[in-house]
Amino acid sequence: MLRAKGEAVKVIKPGRDQKGWAKELECTGDGNGGGGCGATLLVEEGDLFRTTNHVRDETTHFTTFKCIQCGVLTDLRGVSIPQHVRDRAAKRGSPDRSDDGAR
């Protein structure tokens, strides 16, 4: 049976809740001067935090992770991350800084 475009899917029997988000990502140092080690990491939701870049009158926020192997920060640009995961990361500052992760 085909549905008309825009017609909502109906839940017949609820499934289990998702346990969290994770993705394989490469340590590149993107947005932080490069220098990443190239390791492929399984980055989980709790590994992400928000960093902030201030240049003149412009402030930009990034979702970032720290490589467990080399310690370099990598900003996630162009990576598909669910909005609820970005929102939770925004509440966490950099684990190495006492402020909100500003650089």
Secondary structure by P-SEA (a helix, b strand, c coil): ccccccbbbbbccccccccbbbbbbbbccccccccccccccccccccbbbbbbbcccbbbbbbcccccccbbbbbbccccccaaaaaaaaacccccccccccc
